[in-house]
Amino acid sequence: MTPAVAPTVDACDTHGPSARIDRIYASKQLLPAVREVEVVDMKGLSDHHTVVVRLDRDSLTEILNHPLTRAA
């Protein structure tokens, strides 16, 4: 397991240099619930590595139980 800034594709003849091309998107409202982000090396299983986001359950519950307010 490596930090979230690690490449998600290793360098090779068909893809070029190592790059961070795989990602996960979240709304601004969900960001307070993000506890950890990592890249799992999938060498031998895939040409892409897996991006994992771990969320804080209590924070996520709090966010999801309160409706979003929209600016007028």
MDTraj code that builds the backbone (N, CA, C; nanometers):
import mdtraj as md
import numpy as np

residues = "MET THR PRO ALA VAL ALA PRO THR VAL ASP ALA CYS ASP THR HIS GLY PRO SER ALA ARG ILE ASP ARG ILE TYR ALA SER LYS GLN LEU LEU PRO ALA VAL ARG GLU VAL GLU VAL VAL ASP MET LYS GLY LEU SER ASP HIS HIS THR VAL VAL VAL ARG LEU ASP ARG ASP SER LEU THR GLU ILE LEU ASN HIS PRO LEU THR ARG ALA ALA".split()
xyz = np.array([
    [0.0841, -0.1173, 0.0000],
    [0.0000, 0.0000, 0.0000],
    [0.0889, 0.1240, 0.0000],
    [0.0486, 0.2207, -0.0773],
    [0.1282, 0.3417, -0.0926],
    [0.0414, 0.4659, -0.0759],
    [0.1027, 0.5804, -0.0578],
    [0.0240, 0.7040, -0.0418],
    [-0.0616, 0.7343, -0.1636],
    [-0.1607, 0.8186, -0.1452],
    [-0.2545, 0.8526, -0.2508],
    [-0.1899, 0.9271, -0.3657],
    [-0.0722, 0.9828, -0.3480],
    [-0.0060, 1.0546, -0.4569],
    [0.0776, 0.9614, -0.5442],
    [0.0758, 0.8333, -0.5156],
    [0.1523, 0.7357, -0.5934],
    [0.0907, 0.7172, -0.7315],
    [0.1724, 0.6829, -0.8304],
    [0.1175, 0.6540, -0.9639],
    [0.0184, 0.5379, -0.9569],
    [-0.0850, 0.5440, -1.0409],
    [-0.1820, 0.4343, -1.0464],
    [-0.1601, 0.3475, -1.1693],
    [-0.0661, 0.3869, -1.2553],
    [-0.0241, 0.3059, -1.3697],
    [0.1276, 0.3125, -1.3743],
    [0.1938, 0.1963, -1.3778],
    [0.3394, 0.1929, -1.3861],
    [0.3851, 0.2218, -1.5282],
    [0.5079, 0.2650, -1.5421],
    [0.5659, 0.2923, -1.6733],
    [0.5742, 0.1631, -1.7548],
    [0.5421, 0.1736, -1.8842],
    [0.5567, 0.0603, -1.9752],
    [0.5575, 0.1130, -2.1191],
    [0.5931, 0.0277, -2.2133],
    [0.6019, 0.0680, -2.3538],
    [0.4685, 0.1159, -2.4100],
    [0.3578, 0.0555, -2.3684],
    [0.2270, 0.0910, -2.4255],
    [0.1595, 0.2093, -2.3570],
    [0.1956, 0.2384, -2.2289],
    [0.1303, 0.3467, -2.1545],
    [0.2205, 0.4674, -2.1314],
    [0.3490, 0.4537, -2.1556],
    [0.4412, 0.5639, -2.1295],
    [0.4883, 0.5631, -1.9855],
    [0.5240, 0.6818, -1.9336],
    [0.5778, 0.6883, -1.7965],
    [0.4700, 0.6619, -1.6909],
    [0.5157, 0.6348, -1.5698],
    [0.4225, 0.6176, -1.4582],
    [0.3347, 0.7410, -1.4470],
    [0.2080, 0.7213, -1.4132],
    [0.1154, 0.8338, -1.4061],
    [0.0066, 0.8080, -1.3032],
    [-0.0536, 0.9183, -1.2540],
    [-0.1692, 0.9109, -1.1644],
    [-0.2924, 0.9395, -1.2499],
    [-0.3537, 0.8354, -1.3052],
    [-0.4691, 0.8565, -1.3930],
    [-0.6002, 0.8079, -1.3319],
    [-0.5927, 0.7192, -1.2358],
    [-0.7136, 0.6694, -1.1702],
    [-0.7410, 0.7573, -1.0492],
    [-0.8676, 0.7903, -1.0273],
    [-0.9019, 0.8807, -0.9175],
    [-1.0433, 0.8563, -0.8693],
    [-1.0745, 0.9168, -0.7577],
    [-1.2087, 0.9099, -0.6995],
    [-1.2554, 1.0530, -0.6779],
    [-1.3799, 1.0792, -0.7124],
    [-1.4374, 1.2127, -0.6947],
    [-1.5360, 1.2111, -0.5786],
    [-1.5383, 1.3214, -0.5048],
    [-1.6348, 1.3372, -0.3958],
    [-1.6772, 1.4828, -0.3916],
    [-1.7981, 1.5051, -0.3460],
    [-1.8469, 1.6419, -0.3325],
    [-1.7775, 1.7096, -0.2141],
    [-1.7810, 1.8427, -0.2108],
    [-1.7231, 1.9175, -0.0990],
    [-1.7894, 1.8779, 0.0324],
    [-1.9177, 1.8445, 0.0263],
    [-1.9898, 1.8077, 0.1481],
    [-1.9352, 1.6787, 0.2097],
    [-1.8837, 1.5879, 0.1278],
    [-1.8334, 1.4601, 0.1797],
    [-1.6878, 1.4655, 0.2261],
    [-1.6147, 1.5676, 0.1874],
    [-1.4721, 1.5734, 0.2203],
    [-1.4418, 1.5625, 0.3703],
    [-1.5218, 1.6207, 0.4595],
    [-1.4904, 1.6058, 0.6023],
    [-1.4937, 1.4603, 0.6508],
    [-1.5593, 1.3730, 0.5790],
    [-1.5684, 1.2326, 0.6196],
    [-1.4501, 1.1489, 0.5704],
    [-1.3688, 1.2027, 0.4804],
    [-1.2550, 1.1263, 0.4272],
    [-1.1496, 1.1131, 0.5356],
    [-1.1192, 0.9883, 0.5677],
    [-1.0214, 0.9596, 0.6730],
    [-0.8848, 0.9255, 0.6140],
    [-0.8833, 0.8529, 0.5000],
    [-0.7569, 0.8070, 0.4425],
    [-0.7777, 0.7767, 0.2939],
    [-0.6746, 0.8022, 0.2161],
    [-0.6744, 0.7664, 0.0741],
    [-0.5418, 0.6967, 0.0467],
    [-0.5472, 0.5858, -0.0243],
    [-0.4242, 0.5132, -0.0569],
    [-0.4357, 0.4475, -0.1937],
    [-0.3204, 0.4114, -0.2474],
    [-0.3142, 0.3386, -0.3734],
    [-0.2572, 0.2006, -0.3426],
    [-0.3296, 0.0962, -0.3811],
    [-0.2876, -0.0421, -0.3565],
    [-0.2225, -0.0960, -0.4838],
    [-0.0990, -0.1394, -0.4720],
    [-0.0234, -0.1923, -0.5857],
    [-0.0874, -0.3231, -0.6335],
    [-0.1276, -0.3260, -0.7586],
    [-0.1938, -0.4443, -0.8156],
    [-0.1046, -0.5174, -0.9157],
    [0.0262, -0.4930, -0.9060],
    [0.1214, -0.5550, -0.9984],
    [0.0989, -0.7058, -1.0074],
    [0.0897, -0.7565, -1.1281],
    [0.0647, -0.8981, -1.1496],
    [-0.0828, -0.9309, -1.1646],
    [-0.1707, -0.8403, -1.1235],
    [-0.3147, -0.8615, -1.1342],
    [-0.3792, -0.7676, -1.2357],
    [-0.3239, -0.6469, -1.2489],
    [-0.3821, -0.5466, -1.3378],
    [-0.2741, -0.4477, -1.3776],
    [-0.2959, -0.3765, -1.4886],
    [-0.2010, -0.2718, -1.5263],
    [-0.2335, -0.1408, -1.4545],
    [-0.3444, -0.1353, -1.3811],
    [-0.3809, -0.0206, -1.2988],
    [-0.3796, -0.0631, -1.1526],
    [-0.3433, 0.0301, -1.0657],
    [-0.3496, 0.0048, -0.9223],
    [-0.4859, 0.0513, -0.8708],
    [-0.5241, 0.0088, -0.7537],
    [-0.6553, 0.0409, -0.6974],
    [-0.6455, 0.1597, -0.6027],
    [-0.7362, 0.2554, -0.6198],
    [-0.7438, 0.3706, -0.5300],
    [-0.8518, 0.3399, -0.4262],
    [-0.8161, 0.3516, -0.2978],
    [-0.9077, 0.3205, -0.1883],
    [-0.9282, 0.4457, -0.1040],
    [-1.0531, 0.4771, -0.0749],
    [-1.0866, 0.5880, 0.0149],
    [-1.1576, 0.5294, 0.1361],
    [-1.1088, 0.5626, 0.2550],
    [-1.1747, 0.5200, 0.3780],
    [-1.2444, 0.6414, 0.4387],
    [-1.3707, 0.6218, 0.4737],
    [-1.4513, 0.7294, 0.5303],
    [-1.4763, 0.7050, 0.6786],
    [-1.4849, 0.8127, 0.7535],
    [-1.5214, 0.8045, 0.8945],
    [-1.6724, 0.7849, 0.9031],
    [-1.7155, 0.6752, 0.9626],
    [-1.8576, 0.6398, 0.9666],
    [-1.9417, 0.7454, 1.0377],
    [-1.8953, 0.7932, 1.1519],
    [-1.9730, 0.8931, 1.2259],
    [-1.9865, 1.0234, 1.1463],
    [-1.8775, 1.0677, 1.0853],
    [-1.8828, 1.1897, 1.0040],
    [-1.9750, 1.1714, 0.8848],
    [-1.9647, 1.0576, 0.8188],
    [-2.0495, 1.0310, 0.7022],
    [-2.1965, 1.0271, 0.7423],
    [-2.2264, 0.9629, 0.8537],
    [-2.3649, 0.9565, 0.9029],
    [-2.4185, 1.0965, 0.9304],
    [-2.3375, 1.1778, 0.9939],
    [-2.3773, 1.3158, 1.0242],
    [-2.4058, 1.3938, 0.8954],
    [-2.3190, 1.3799, 0.7982],
    [-2.3363, 1.4505, 0.6699],
    [-2.4631, 1.4039, 0.5997],
    [-2.4845, 1.2736, 0.5956],
    [-2.5983, 1.2189, 0.5208],
    [-2.7331, 1.2438, 0.5898],
    [-2.7309, 1.2657, 0.7192],
    [-2.8554, 1.2901, 0.7925],
    [-2.8956, 1.4369, 0.7974],
    [-2.8172, 1.5234, 0.7359],
    [-2.8512, 1.6649, 0.7323],
    [-2.8659, 1.7076, 0.5864],
    [-2.9826, 1.7582, 0.5485],
    [-3.0037, 1.7969, 0.4091],
    [-2.9118, 1.9116, 0.3703],
    [-2.8738, 1.9116, 0.2434],
    [-2.7906, 2.0183, 0.1904],
    [-2.8723, 2.1466, 0.1782],
    [-2.8112, 2.2556, 0.2092],
    [-2.8790, 2.3838, 0.1884],
    [-2.8240, 2.4439, 0.0604],
    [-2.9126, 2.4931, -0.0217],
    [-2.8724, 2.5520, -0.1480],
    [-2.8764, 2.7030, -0.1382],
    [-2.7788, 2.7663, -0.2001],
    [-2.7780, 2.9129, -0.2050],
    [-2.8891, 2.9590, -0.2980],
    [-2.9548, 3.0667, -0.2612],
    [-3.0654, 3.1193, -0.3426],
    [-3.0177, 3.1810, -0.4709],
])
top = md.Topology()
chain = top.add_chain()
for i, resn in enumerate(residues, 1):
    res = top.add_residue(resn, chain, resSeq=i)
    for name in ("N", "CA", "C"):
        top.add_atom(name, md.element.get_by_symbol(name[0]), res)
traj = md.Trajectory(xyz[None], top)
